[in-house]
Amino acid sequence: MRIEEAQQTINSYRVLTTDRKSLKLLDKWNELLIEVKNLDLNQNELDILNKELEVQLCRISDSNIERKVVKESLKSTLLFMQNMLRIKDSYQYTTIGCFAGLLIPLISNISIIFGFLIGMVIGFILDNYLNNTQRNIKTNLHDTW
């Protein structure tokens, strides 16, 4: 199933459900598919992704668009893309920098807040650089739990 077909299928599911949380998850699916369409994937990666989309959308349709299954299939697809297609979360290094910055006061005489800010700024700079050079996605499930 191509990405455009998957988007049409997700939009048809939106018409069939009235549950607000399911609609939010289907919107996340749309966001993810739009971001993936804009990535520069080779034909082999597209074939792998098309098979995964077909499996996940069949899973959703078999469950009558149940919210739990929609969330699990979206989570499964995100993990698949991160593992198989080497796609990363866009704020990964900012998070790592924040936690590393909290460790700076252990080895020097600066405050925790200052160390946190230093780590966050370094992580943010790395994220901005890598977002321009690598394949990163901004779609996540943090606000759907």
Secondary structure, 3 states (H helix, E strand, C coil): CCHHHHHHHHHHHHHHCCCHHHHHHHHHHHHHHHHHHHCCCCHHHHHHHHHHHHHHHHHHHHCCCCHHHHHHHHHHHHHHHHHHCCCEECCHHHHHHHHHHHHHHHHCCCCHHHHHHHHHHHHHHHHHHHHHHCCEECCCCCCCC
